[in-house]
Amino acid sequence: MGKYLSKKIIIYLITFVLAVTINFVIPRMMPGDPIQSLMSRFSVMEGGREIIEEQLTLLFNLDDPLPVQYLNYWKSIFTGDFGISIMQFPKPVTDIISTAIIYDLILLIPAIILSWIVGNRLGALSGVSKRADNIMMPVFYFLSSSPYFWLAGVLAFFFGVQLGWLPISGAYGVSMNPGLNWSFILDYIRHWFMPFFSMFLVQLGGWAIGMRNMIIYERSSNYSRYMESLGASDRLIRSYGFRNGVLPQVTGLALRIAQLIGGAITVETVFNYPGLGRMMLSSVVNQDYFLLQGIFLAVVIMALAANFVVDIIYMFIDPRVRLSFSGEV
């Protein structure tokens, strides 16, 4: 277990360093000038513009050479001080991220867990029942091939515009005051449901197709035929097939997490949901280096942490992983 963990930690550290470096470089390769973008929002008297631009450049440390800025960025990672947002000047980046990330966690965690559980169960049913397979597979293919933003738009138009059942913008009503009371909680759930449901449906289709294919493969394997020849019940054979088929699905879970986080960007934009995805898009439009760097770092940490947890879980559910490192099951 120690060898497995040490190997994984080294891989994740290297990935983290590369991601941080790319995160630093990409905003500075974007066209435009963030200081000019900030100055365009203010009315400045003639003669004072140059002085204000100089002071803002010093404030954001954009006058330093790139290597110095890069070292300062690493320092900010360990101190938790990512500077001041240009887009929401003079609000600190840390405050913006700490608020938005709560909305993301409430949205992403249920979408990831529920789509994986429900998708695998429905896929297993499709793999053992010809009738269920004929009905459900076209639906699964449709869902898995649907872009996040397209399905989000369809749900918003149907449930929000045509039927008027659910709100299509924001995390809660403009007249609501956030708090731990039933009126706010119910209003939040109504705003939360469609962003969650759109990501849930797209992921569910992919999980169901993967599990259906794995069940069909396991049912035709030698051990399934041997159990059948011994008179084992069909339920017992399906149980073993599901246990073996779910292992690749756990591996796929680590890969899908980053995809789902990427999908959250478009979904949150469609529903104007105040998560990191919408903030990231706004920071790109407004050339907010510091907010963009902070959000990207938060997304990287979330993805790496989730993948690391999945790797640990996989070690416990698959004896072959423990055997490869320890020689014992």
C-alpha positions as CSV (number, residue, x, y, z in Angstrom):
1,M,0.0,0.0,0.0
2,G,2.9,2.4,0.8
3,K,4.5,1.8,-2.6
4,Y,1.2,2.4,-4.3
5,L,0.5,5.6,-2.5
6,S,4.0,7.0,-2.9
7,K,3.9,6.3,-6.7
8,K,0.5,8.0,-7.0
9,I,1.6,11.0,-4.9
10,I,4.6,11.6,-7.1
11,I,2.4,11.4,-10.2
12,Y,-0.1,13.9,-8.8
13,L,2.7,16.3,-7.6
14,I,4.2,16.3,-11.1
15,T,0.7,16.9,-12.6
16,F,0.1,19.7,-10.1
17,V,3.3,21.5,-11.0
18,L,2.6,21.3,-14.7
19,A,-1.0,22.4,-14.3
20,V,0.1,25.4,-12.2
21,T,2.7,26.4,-14.8
22,I,0.2,26.2,-17.6
23,N,-2.2,28.1,-15.5
24,F,0.3,30.9,-15.1
25,V,1.3,31.1,-18.8
26,I,-2.1,30.9,-20.5
27,P,-3.7,34.1,-19.1
28,R,-0.5,36.1,-20.1
29,M,-0.8,34.8,-23.6
30,M,-4.3,36.2,-24.1
31,P,-4.6,39.3,-26.2
32,G,-5.4,42.6,-24.5
33,D,-4.3,44.4,-21.4
34,P,-6.1,43.8,-18.1
35,I,-5.2,47.2,-16.7
36,Q,-6.8,48.9,-19.8
37,S,-9.8,46.7,-19.3
38,L,-10.1,47.9,-15.7
39,M,-9.5,51.5,-16.7
40,S,-12.3,51.4,-19.3
41,R,-14.9,51.2,-16.4
42,F,-13.9,54.5,-14.8
43,S,-14.2,58.1,-16.0
44,V,-10.7,59.6,-15.4
45,M,-9.8,63.3,-15.8
46,E,-7.3,64.2,-18.5
47,G,-3.8,64.0,-17.2
48,G,-4.5,61.5,-14.4
49,R,-4.9,58.4,-16.5
50,E,-1.2,57.6,-16.8
51,I,-0.8,58.0,-13.0
52,I,-3.6,55.7,-12.2
53,E,-2.4,53.1,-14.8
54,E,1.0,53.2,-13.2
55,Q,-0.4,52.7,-9.7
56,L,-2.6,49.8,-10.8
57,T,0.3,48.1,-12.6
58,L,2.3,48.4,-9.3
59,L,-0.7,47.2,-7.3
60,F,-1.1,44.0,-9.4
61,N,2.7,43.5,-9.7
62,L,2.5,43.4,-13.4
63,D,5.6,45.5,-13.8
64,D,7.8,42.6,-12.5
65,P,9.6,40.3,-14.9
66,L,7.7,37.1,-15.8
67,P,10.1,34.8,-13.7
68,V,9.4,37.0,-10.7
69,Q,5.7,36.9,-11.3
70,Y,5.9,33.1,-11.6
71,L,7.7,32.8,-8.2
72,N,5.2,35.1,-6.7
73,Y,2.4,33.0,-8.0
74,W,3.8,29.9,-6.3
75,K,4.2,31.9,-3.1
76,S,0.5,32.9,-3.3
77,I,-0.5,29.2,-3.6
78,F,1.1,28.4,-0.3
79,T,-0.1,31.6,1.5
80,G,-3.6,31.6,0.0
81,D,-3.3,35.2,-1.2
82,F,-4.2,35.3,-4.9
83,G,-4.4,39.1,-5.0
84,I,-7.3,41.3,-6.0
85,S,-9.8,40.6,-8.8
86,I,-9.7,43.0,-11.7
87,M,-13.2,42.1,-12.7
88,Q,-14.7,42.7,-9.2
89,F,-12.1,45.3,-8.1
90,P,-11.2,45.6,-5.2
91,K,-12.6,42.3,-4.0
92,P,-10.0,39.6,-3.1
93,V,-9.9,36.6,-5.3
94,T,-10.0,34.2,-2.3
95,D,-13.3,35.6,-1.2
96,I,-14.8,35.2,-4.7
97,I,-13.6,31.6,-5.0
98,S,-14.6,30.6,-1.5
99,T,-18.2,31.7,-2.2
100,A,-18.5,30.2,-5.7
101,I,-16.9,26.8,-4.8
102,I,-19.7,26.1,-2.4
103,Y,-22.2,26.2,-5.2
104,D,-20.0,24.0,-7.4
105,L,-19.7,21.3,-4.7
106,I,-23.4,21.2,-4.0
107,L,-24.0,20.9,-7.8
108,L,-21.1,18.5,-8.8
109,I,-21.0,16.0,-6.0
110,P,-24.6,14.8,-6.3
111,A,-24.4,14.8,-10.1
112,I,-21.2,12.6,-10.1
113,I,-22.4,10.1,-7.4
114,L,-26.0,9.7,-8.5
115,S,-25.3,9.5,-12.3
116,W,-22.6,6.8,-11.5
117,I,-24.9,4.7,-9.3
118,V,-28.1,5.0,-11.4
119,G,-26.2,4.7,-14.7
120,N,-24.5,1.5,-13.7
121,R,-27.7,-0.1,-12.4
122,L,-29.6,0.7,-15.5
123,G,-26.7,-0.4,-17.7
124,A,-26.6,-3.7,-15.8
125,L,-30.3,-4.2,-16.4
126,S,-29.9,-3.4,-20.0
127,G,-27.1,-6.0,-20.3
128,V,-29.2,-8.9,-19.0
129,S,-32.6,-8.1,-20.4
130,K,-33.1,-8.0,-24.2
131,R,-36.4,-6.1,-23.8
132,A,-35.0,-3.5,-21.5
133,D,-31.9,-3.2,-23.8
134,N,-34.1,-2.4,-26.8
135,I,-36.0,0.3,-25.0
136,M,-33.2,1.9,-23.0
137,M,-30.1,1.9,-25.3
138,P,-31.5,4.5,-27.8
139,V,-32.1,6.8,-24.8
140,F,-28.6,6.1,-23.4
141,Y,-27.0,6.9,-26.7
142,F,-29.0,10.1,-27.1
143,L,-28.1,11.3,-23.6
144,S,-24.4,10.5,-23.8
145,S,-24.0,12.2,-27.2
146,S,-25.9,15.4,-26.0
147,P,-23.6,18.4,-25.3
148,Y,-24.1,19.8,-21.8
149,F,-25.1,23.3,-23.0
150,W,-27.6,21.9,-25.5
151,L,-29.4,19.7,-23.0
152,A,-29.3,22.5,-20.5
153,G,-30.9,24.8,-23.0
154,V,-33.6,22.2,-23.9
155,L,-34.5,21.7,-20.2
156,A,-34.5,25.4,-19.6
157,F,-36.9,26.0,-22.5
158,F,-39.2,23.1,-21.7
159,F,-39.5,23.2,-17.9
160,G,-38.7,26.9,-17.4
161,V,-40.2,28.8,-20.4
162,Q,-43.0,26.5,-21.7
163,L,-44.2,24.9,-18.5
164,G,-43.0,27.6,-16.1
165,W,-42.3,25.0,-13.4
166,L,-38.8,25.9,-12.5
167,P,-36.7,29.1,-12.6
168,I,-34.0,29.3,-15.3
169,S,-31.5,31.8,-13.9
170,G,-29.5,32.3,-10.7
171,A,-29.1,30.2,-7.6
172,Y,-32.0,31.7,-5.7
173,G,-34.6,34.4,-6.2
174,V,-33.6,38.0,-6.1
175,S,-36.1,38.7,-3.3
176,M,-34.6,35.9,-1.1
177,N,-32.1,36.4,1.7
178,P,-29.7,33.4,2.0
179,G,-30.1,31.6,5.3
180,L,-30.9,28.3,6.9
181,N,-34.7,28.5,6.6
182,W,-37.2,26.4,4.6
183,S,-38.3,29.2,2.3
184,F,-34.7,29.8,1.1
185,I,-33.8,26.1,1.0
186,L,-36.8,25.2,-1.2
187,D,-36.2,28.2,-3.4
188,Y,-32.5,27.2,-3.8
189,I,-33.5,23.6,-4.7
190,R,-35.8,24.8,-7.4
191,H,-33.0,26.9,-9.0
192,W,-30.5,24.0,-8.4
193,F,-32.5,21.2,-10.0
194,M,-32.1,22.0,-13.7
195,P,-28.3,22.6,-13.7
196,F,-28.0,19.3,-11.7
197,F,-30.4,17.4,-13.9
198,S,-28.7,18.4,-17.1
199,M,-25.3,17.2,-15.9
200,F,-26.8,14.1,-14.3
201,L,-28.6,13.0,-17.6
202,V,-25.5,13.4,-19.8
203,Q,-23.3,11.4,-17.4
204,L,-25.9,8.8,-16.8
205,G,-26.0,7.8,-20.5
206,G,-22.3,7.2,-20.6
207,W,-22.2,5.1,-17.5
208,A,-25.1,3.0,-18.6
209,I,-23.6,2.2,-22.0
210,G,-20.2,1.3,-20.4
211,M,-21.8,-1.0,-17.8
212,R,-24.1,-2.6,-20.4
213,N,-21.1,-3.5,-22.5
214,M,-19.2,-4.8,-19.5
215,I,-22.1,-7.0,-18.4
216,I,-22.5,-8.5,-21.9
217,Y,-18.7,-9.3,-21.9
218,E,-18.8,-10.8,-18.4
219,R,-21.8,-12.9,-19.2
220,S,-20.0,-14.5,-22.1
221,S,-16.7,-15.1,-20.2
222,N,-15.5,-18.6,-19.2
223,Y,-16.2,-18.2,-15.5
224,S,-19.8,-17.3,-16.2
225,R,-20.3,-20.4,-18.4
226,Y,-18.6,-22.6,-15.8
227,M,-20.9,-21.3,-13.1
228,E,-23.8,-21.9,-15.3
229,S,-22.7,-25.5,-16.0
230,L,-22.5,-26.1,-12.2
231,G,-26.1,-25.0,-11.9
232,A,-25.5,-21.6,-10.3
233,S,-28.5,-19.3,-10.3
234,D,-28.8,-16.6,-12.9
235,R,-28.9,-14.0,-10.0
236,L,-25.6,-15.2,-8.7
237,I,-24.0,-15.1,-12.1
238,R,-25.3,-11.6,-12.6
239,S,-23.9,-10.6,-9.2
240,Y,-20.4,-11.7,-10.1
241,G,-20.7,-10.1,-13.5
242,F,-21.7,-6.8,-12.0
243,R,-18.8,-6.9,-9.4
244,N,-16.3,-7.5,-12.2
245,G,-17.9,-5.1,-14.6
246,V,-18.0,-2.2,-12.1
247,L,-14.1,-2.1,-11.8
248,P,-13.5,-0.4,-15.1
249,Q,-16.4,2.0,-14.3
250,V,-14.5,3.1,-11.1
251,T,-11.4,3.8,-13.3
252,G,-13.7,5.7,-15.7
253,L,-15.0,7.7,-12.8
254,A,-11.6,9.3,-12.3
255,L,-11.5,10.3,-16.0
256,R,-15.1,11.6,-16.1
257,I,-14.6,14.0,-13.1
258,A,-12.6,16.4,-15.2
259,Q,-15.1,16.1,-18.0
260,L,-18.0,16.9,-15.7
261,I,-16.2,20.0,-14.3
262,G,-15.7,21.2,-17.8
263,G,-19.3,20.6,-18.5
264,A,-20.2,22.7,-15.5
265,I,-18.8,25.8,-17.2
266,T,-21.3,25.7,-20.0
267,V,-24.2,24.6,-17.8
268,E,-23.6,27.4,-15.3
269,T,-23.4,29.8,-18.1
270,V,-26.8,28.7,-19.5
271,F,-28.5,29.0,-16.1
272,N,-26.5,31.9,-14.8
273,Y,-25.5,29.8,-11.9
274,P,-22.9,31.5,-9.7
275,G,-20.3,28.7,-9.6
276,L,-16.7,28.5,-10.7
277,G,-17.6,27.7,-14.3
278,R,-19.5,31.0,-14.8
279,M,-16.8,32.9,-12.9
280,M,-14.1,31.4,-15.1
281,L,-15.8,32.5,-18.3
282,S,-16.3,36.0,-16.9
283,S,-12.7,36.2,-15.9
284,V,-11.6,35.3,-19.4
285,V,-13.9,38.0,-21.0
286,N,-12.6,40.6,-18.5
287,Q,-9.0,39.5,-18.8
288,D,-8.8,39.0,-15.0
289,Y,-5.5,37.2,-14.6
290,F,-5.7,36.7,-10.9
291,L,-9.3,35.5,-10.7
292,L,-8.7,33.1,-13.7
293,Q,-5.5,31.7,-12.1
294,G,-7.3,31.2,-8.8
295,I,-10.3,29.5,-10.3
296,F,-8.2,27.2,-12.5
297,L,-6.1,26.3,-9.5
298,A,-9.3,25.5,-7.5
299,V,-10.6,23.3,-10.4
300,V,-7.2,21.5,-10.6
301,I,-7.1,20.8,-6.9
302,M,-10.7,19.5,-7.0
303,A,-10.0,17.2,-10.0
304,L,-6.7,15.9,-8.5
305,A,-8.2,15.3,-5.1
306,A,-11.2,13.5,-6.5
307,N,-9.0,11.3,-8.7
308,F,-6.8,10.5,-5.8
309,V,-9.8,9.4,-3.7
310,V,-10.9,7.2,-6.6
311,D,-7.4,5.7,-6.9
312,I,-7.5,4.8,-3.2
313,I,-11.0,3.3,-3.5
314,Y,-9.8,1.2,-6.5
315,M,-6.9,-0.2,-4.5
316,F,-9.3,-1.6,-1.9
317,I,-11.9,-3.0,-4.3
318,D,-9.5,-4.6,-6.8
319,P,-7.2,-7.2,-5.2
320,R,-5.0,-7.2,-8.3
321,V,-3.7,-3.7,-7.5
322,R,-2.6,-4.8,-4.0
323,L,-1.1,-7.9,-5.4
324,S,1.0,-6.0,-8.0
325,F,2.6,-4.0,-5.2
326,S,2.7,-6.3,-2.2
327,G,2.7,-9.8,-3.7
328,E,-0.2,-10.6,-1.4
329,V,-4.0,-10.4,-1.8
